[in-house]
Amino acid sequence: MERRRYLVAYDITNDRRLREVYREMLGWGTRLQYSVYLCDLTRPELIKLRRKLLELIDRDDDSVAIFDLGVPASSRAVVPEILGRPPTLPRQGPAIY
């Protein structure tokens, strides 16, 4: 099944929920910044991640943004630019600077 690359960013207003979302996200992708992750997921994995995040957040106070960056090996995939110290990223897929 094809994997697509997703940028997941969240803004959680409660410290307990923030820790829960943080712990959950560690299992899904590479942390780029405190609340930003790069995740290579199949469609069923994306659905599972969305379901889990919806269980953890307060929909009235928190927000999670999920951006589809395309197929990791595709030349059409979005290449985000990172200024400063680069995080350790997966070796496959689009280059990130």
MDTraj code that builds the backbone (N, CA, C; nanometers):
import mdtraj as md
import numpy as np

residues = "MET GLU ARG ARG ARG TYR LEU VAL ALA TYR ASP ILE THR ASN ASP ARG ARG LEU ARG GLU VAL TYR ARG GLU MET LEU GLY TRP GLY THR ARG LEU GLN TYR SER VAL TYR LEU CYS ASP LEU THR ARG PRO GLU LEU ILE LYS LEU ARG ARG LYS LEU LEU GLU LEU ILE ASP ARG ASP ASP ASP SER VAL ALA ILE PHE ASP LEU GLY VAL PRO ALA SER SER ARG ALA VAL VAL PRO GLU ILE LEU GLY ARG PRO PRO THR LEU PRO ARG GLN GLY PRO ALA ILE TYR".split()
xyz = np.array([
    [0.0847, -0.1186, 0.0000],
    [0.0000, 0.0000, 0.0000],
    [0.0888, 0.1243, 0.0000],
    [0.0506, 0.2204, -0.0790],
    [0.1312, 0.3409, -0.0953],
    [0.1336, 0.4263, 0.0324],
    [0.2522, 0.4736, 0.0629],
    [0.2675, 0.5668, 0.1745],
    [0.2733, 0.7086, 0.1210],
    [0.2149, 0.7975, 0.1957],
    [0.2225, 0.9396, 0.1640],
    [0.2864, 1.0094, 0.2839],
    [0.3483, 1.1200, 0.2551],
    [0.4144, 1.1957, 0.3619],
    [0.3195, 1.3041, 0.4109],
    [0.3057, 1.3127, 0.5441],
    [0.2169, 1.4113, 0.6060],
    [0.2956, 1.4945, 0.7064],
    [0.2660, 1.6219, 0.7077],
    [0.3178, 1.7109, 0.8106],
    [0.2052, 1.7297, 0.9109],
    [0.2309, 1.6930, 1.0359],
    [0.1297, 1.7019, 1.1413],
    [0.1775, 1.8042, 1.2436],
    [0.0951, 1.9051, 1.2666],
    [0.1273, 2.0099, 1.3639],
    [0.0094, 2.0247, 1.4583],
    [0.0399, 2.0458, 1.5876],
    [-0.0711, 2.0580, 1.6824],
    [-0.0485, 2.1718, 1.7795],
    [-0.1605, 2.2213, 1.8283],
    [-0.1626, 2.3250, 1.9306],
    [-0.2601, 2.2776, 2.0374],
    [-0.2053, 2.2352, 2.1521],
    [-0.2855, 2.1766, 2.2592],
    [-0.2788, 2.2707, 2.3796],
    [-0.3938, 2.3072, 2.4322],
    [-0.3985, 2.4098, 2.5367],
    [-0.3805, 2.3564, 2.6777],
    [-0.3957, 2.2248, 2.6973],
    [-0.3886, 2.1657, 2.8301],
    [-0.2618, 2.0808, 2.8402],
    [-0.1845, 2.0967, 2.9493],
    [-0.0566, 2.0247, 2.9634],
    [-0.0735, 1.8730, 2.9615],
    [-0.1760, 1.8202, 3.0263],
    [-0.1968, 1.6747, 3.0282],
    [-0.2251, 1.6228, 2.8871],
    [-0.3130, 1.6895, 2.8160],
    [-0.3439, 1.6456, 2.6788],
    [-0.2227, 1.6642, 2.5880],
    [-0.1469, 1.7711, 2.6114],
    [-0.0267, 1.7948, 2.5321],
    [0.0711, 1.6789, 2.5472],
    [0.0920, 1.6320, 2.6701],
    [0.1816, 1.5181, 2.6926],
    [0.1275, 1.3917, 2.6260],
    [-0.0024, 1.3719, 2.6322],
    [-0.0610, 1.2527, 2.5705],
    [-0.0450, 1.2551, 2.4188],
    [-0.0687, 1.3714, 2.3594],
    [-0.0531, 1.3831, 2.2141],
    [0.0939, 1.3670, 2.1765],
    [0.1828, 1.4271, 2.2542],
    [0.3265, 1.4136, 2.2299],
    [0.3670, 1.2657, 2.2300],
    [0.3273, 1.1930, 2.3362],
    [0.3627, 1.0506, 2.3451],
    [0.3050, 0.9717, 2.2271],
    [0.1847, 1.0029, 2.1883],
    [0.1230, 0.9332, 2.0754],
    [0.1998, 0.9606, 1.9469],
    [0.2340, 1.0854, 1.9239],
    [0.2992, 1.1227, 1.7977],
    [0.4377, 1.0620, 1.7828],
    [0.5066, 1.0361, 1.8952],
    [0.6405, 0.9766, 1.8870],
    [0.6387, 0.8435, 1.8123],
    [0.5278, 0.7727, 1.8183],
    [0.5190, 0.6448, 1.7511],
    [0.4797, 0.6516, 1.6051],
    [0.4539, 0.7717, 1.5570],
    [0.4021, 0.7843, 1.4212],
    [0.4982, 0.8481, 1.3222],
    [0.5933, 0.9257, 1.3696],
    [0.6771, 0.9934, 1.2719],
    [0.8008, 1.0546, 1.3333],
    [0.8646, 1.1390, 1.2558],
    [0.9873, 1.2063, 1.2960],
    [0.9527, 1.3459, 1.3458],
    [1.0018, 1.3784, 1.4637],
    [0.9733, 1.5089, 1.5223],
    [1.0616, 1.6136, 1.4570],
    [0.9998, 1.7155, 1.3997],
    [1.0736, 1.8246, 1.3375],
    [1.0937, 1.9396, 1.4350],
    [0.9900, 1.9715, 1.5083],
    [0.9938, 2.0751, 1.6110],
    [0.9036, 2.0282, 1.7245],
    [0.8888, 2.1076, 1.8309],
    [0.8145, 2.0621, 1.9477],
    [0.6773, 2.0032, 1.9136],
    [0.6048, 2.0640, 1.8255],
    [0.4695, 2.0170, 1.7961],
    [0.4489, 1.9916, 1.6477],
    [0.5558, 1.9563, 1.5785],
    [0.5482, 1.9334, 1.4339],
    [0.6186, 1.8020, 1.4001],
    [0.5478, 1.7156, 1.3293],
    [0.5998, 1.5832, 1.2952],
    [0.5864, 1.5574, 1.1467],
    [0.6806, 1.4809, 1.0937],
    [0.6762, 1.4339, 0.9565],
    [0.6455, 1.2846, 0.9633],
    [0.5358, 1.2433, 0.8991],
    [0.4901, 1.1051, 0.9103],
    [0.4679, 1.0469, 0.7714],
    [0.5261, 0.9308, 0.7449],
    [0.4994, 0.8573, 0.6219],
    [0.3975, 0.7490, 0.6560],
    [0.2766, 0.7635, 0.6033],
    [0.1660, 0.6781, 0.6447],
    [0.0897, 0.6231, 0.5262],
    [0.0366, 0.5023, 0.5438],
    [-0.0605, 0.4502, 0.4485],
    [-0.1961, 0.5127, 0.4838],
    [-0.2923, 0.4967, 0.3975],
    [-0.4260, 0.5525, 0.4238],
    [-0.4867, 0.4950, 0.5530],
    [-0.4806, 0.3628, 0.5749],
    [-0.5349, 0.3099, 0.7015],
    [-0.4602, 0.3639, 0.8236],
    [-0.3284, 0.3834, 0.8115],
    [-0.2534, 0.4393, 0.9249],
    [-0.2960, 0.5835, 0.9519],
    [-0.3187, 0.6605, 0.8460],
    [-0.3645, 0.7981, 0.8645],
    [-0.4996, 0.8010, 0.9351],
    [-0.5889, 0.7134, 0.8939],
    [-0.7206, 0.7073, 0.9577],
    [-0.7067, 0.6716, 1.1056],
    [-0.6195, 0.5754, 1.1352],
    [-0.5970, 0.5346, 1.2747],
    [-0.5374, 0.6491, 1.3561],
    [-0.4391, 0.7202, 1.2986],
    [-0.3783, 0.8340, 1.3684],
    [-0.4828, 0.9430, 1.3942],
    [-0.5618, 0.9765, 1.2934],
    [-0.6658, 1.0792, 1.3104],
    [-0.7626, 1.0400, 1.4216],
    [-0.8048, 0.9133, 1.4204],
    [-0.8987, 0.8645, 1.5228],
    [-0.8366, 0.8773, 1.6617],
    [-0.7094, 0.8387, 1.6750],
    [-0.6431, 0.8451, 1.8054],
    [-0.6294, 0.9902, 1.8528],
    [-0.5914, 1.0795, 1.7606],
    [-0.5765, 1.2199, 1.7997],
    [-0.7109, 1.2808, 1.8407],
    [-0.8160, 1.2436, 1.7706],
    [-0.9485, 1.2944, 1.8061],
    [-0.9907, 1.2469, 1.9447],
    [-0.9431, 1.1271, 1.9852],
    [-0.9724, 1.0779, 2.1200],
    [-0.8978, 1.1587, 2.2260],
    [-0.7801, 1.2104, 2.1905],
    [-0.6945, 1.2761, 2.2892],
    [-0.7209, 1.4252, 2.3040],
    [-0.7633, 1.4915, 2.1981],
    [-0.7750, 1.6372, 2.2041],
    [-0.9143, 1.6799, 2.2488],
    [-0.9213, 1.8037, 2.2915],
    [-1.0496, 1.8686, 2.3181],
    [-1.0820, 1.9494, 2.1929],
    [-1.1837, 1.9095, 2.1223],
    [-1.2143, 1.9710, 1.9923],
    [-1.2528, 2.1179, 2.0025],
    [-1.2907, 2.1632, 2.1211],
    [-1.3264, 2.3037, 2.1380],
    [-1.2049, 2.3920, 2.1664],
    [-1.0976, 2.3327, 2.2215],
    [-0.9820, 2.4124, 2.2630],
    [-0.8535, 2.3830, 2.1854],
    [-0.8377, 2.2636, 2.1345],
    [-0.7123, 2.2212, 2.0705],
    [-0.7294, 2.2162, 1.9186],
    [-0.6154, 2.2112, 1.8495],
    [-0.6231, 2.1930, 1.7040],
    [-0.5053, 2.1083, 1.6567],
    [-0.5315, 2.0308, 1.5532],
    [-0.4294, 1.9508, 1.4871],
    [-0.4441, 1.9768, 1.3383],
    [-0.3340, 2.0126, 1.2740],
    [-0.3346, 2.0349, 1.1296],
    [-0.2552, 1.9230, 1.0635],
    [-0.3122, 1.8640, 0.9594],
    [-0.2464, 1.7560, 0.8855],
    [-0.2358, 1.7986, 0.7401],
    [-0.1115, 1.8074, 0.6906],
    [-0.0861, 1.8492, 0.5531],
    [-0.0329, 1.7308, 0.4739],
    [-0.0964, 1.7007, 0.3629],
    [-0.0513, 1.5927, 0.2750],
    [0.0599, 1.6478, 0.1859],
    [0.1818, 1.5948, 0.2017],
    [0.2966, 1.6422, 0.1231],
    [0.3221, 1.5563, -0.0002],
    [0.2444, 1.4508, -0.0174],
    [0.2592, 1.3678, -0.1362],
    [0.3371, 1.2406, -0.1102],
    [0.3666, 1.1702, -0.2183],
    [0.4413, 1.0451, -0.2099],
    [0.5873, 1.0788, -0.1789],
    [0.6460, 1.0175, -0.0751],
    [0.7830, 1.0544, -0.0354],
    [0.8859, 1.0467, -0.1470],
    [0.8779, 0.9474, -0.2338],
    [0.9785, 0.9320, -0.3389],
    [0.9467, 1.0130, -0.4638],
    [0.8355, 1.0809, -0.4655],
    [0.7934, 1.1558, -0.5829],
    [0.8671, 1.2882, -0.5945],
    [0.9025, 1.3228, -0.7156],
    [0.9670, 1.4523, -0.7363],
    [0.8685, 1.5657, -0.7197],
    [0.7380, 1.5328, -0.7155],
    [0.6351, 1.6352, -0.6992],
    [0.6045, 1.6615, -0.5516],
    [0.6646, 1.5826, -0.4627],
    [0.6377, 1.6007, -0.3208],
    [0.6890, 1.7371, -0.2745],
    [0.6206, 1.7940, -0.1789],
    [0.6588, 1.9233, -0.1241],
    [0.7875, 1.9079, -0.0435],
    [0.8801, 1.9968, -0.0613],
    [1.0057, 1.9955, 0.0133],
    [1.0044, 2.1155, 0.1079],
    [0.9770, 2.0917, 0.2366],
    [0.9776, 2.2031, 0.3308],
    [1.1189, 2.2560, 0.3547],
    [1.1302, 2.3810, 0.3853],
    [1.2595, 2.4430, 0.4162],
    [1.2683, 2.4644, 0.5664],
    [1.3784, 2.4205, 0.6262],
    [1.3996, 2.4377, 0.7695],
    [1.5233, 2.5228, 0.7875],
    [1.5100, 2.6316, 0.8593],
    [1.6229, 2.7198, 0.8863],
    [1.6819, 2.6836, 1.0218],
    [1.8123, 2.6851, 1.0347],
    [1.8768, 2.6522, 1.1604],
    [1.9141, 2.5061, 1.1673],
    [1.9229, 2.4534, 1.2898],
    [1.9661, 2.3151, 1.3122],
    [1.8645, 2.2173, 1.2538],
    [1.9066, 2.1342, 1.1580],
    [1.8115, 2.0398, 1.0967],
    [1.7906, 1.9184, 1.1864],
    [1.6698, 1.8651, 1.1909],
    [1.6451, 1.7428, 1.2672],
    [1.6949, 1.6218, 1.1895],
    [1.7090, 1.5085, 1.2557],
    [1.7427, 1.3844, 1.1877],
    [1.6167, 1.3314, 1.1216],
    [1.6234, 1.3126, 0.9915],
    [1.5045, 1.2757, 0.9156],
    [1.5234, 1.1415, 0.8468],
    [1.4141, 1.0814, 0.8016],
    [1.4264, 0.9568, 0.7259],
    [1.5139, 0.9779, 0.6037],
    [1.5907, 0.8738, 0.5676],
    [1.6816, 0.8865, 0.4538],
    [1.6092, 0.8759, 0.3210],
    [1.4909, 0.8220, 0.3181],
    [1.4137, 0.8110, 0.1951],
    [1.3138, 0.9250, 0.1882],
    [1.2745, 0.9554, 0.0660],
    [1.1744, 1.0589, 0.0473],
    [1.2369, 1.1908, 0.0121],
    [1.1577, 1.2974, 0.0121],
    [1.2074, 1.4273, -0.0280],
    [1.3139, 1.4796, 0.0675],
    [1.4061, 1.5565, 0.0149],
    [1.5093, 1.6167, 0.0973],
    [1.4508, 1.7333, 0.1754],
    [1.4951, 1.7487, 0.2982],
    [1.4498, 1.8590, 0.3825],
    [1.5721, 1.9328, 0.4310],
    [1.5753, 2.0621, 0.4136],
    [1.6912, 2.1433, 0.4491],
    [1.6593, 2.2331, 0.5654],
])
top = md.Topology()
chain = top.add_chain()
for i, resn in enumerate(residues, 1):
    res = top.add_residue(resn, chain, resSeq=i)
    for name in ("N", "CA", "C"):
        top.add_atom(name, md.element.get_by_symbol(name[0]), res)
traj = md.Trajectory(xyz[None], top)
